[in-house]
Amino acid sequence: MPIDVHAHYVPAGVRVDRMVIGTDESFPPHEADLGDEDEACIDGSLIMKRAIPNAGLLMLPCAGHTINSEEPAAFNAALAEFFAAVEHGRWRVRPAGVPEAAR
């Protein structure tokens, strides 16, 4: 069953267009990577983390939008760990449609 992202995950005061996603089977494992100084992408990344059952979030300190060039060692290490976790079945999938706070 599709999940209405806007109704369940968008915090009050955050304006986004209405968005509906599929179930966890329709998304491959996902990790949103950003820097904590990337103000324009923080809210959207949090929404994706909350809405996609198999999504993770990596936020690097003192980095902006181009974390792969600002912090290449930390970014590459995190990406390698993400790929290894997926490949070895260690990537956690949350129940679809259930906000983290509701569990």
Secondary structure, DSSP 8 states (H G I E B T S, - for coil): --EEHHHHH--TT------EE--GGGS--EEEEEETT-HHHHHHHHHHHHHSTTEEEEEETT--S-HHHHSHHHHHHHHHHHHHHHHTT------TT--GGG-
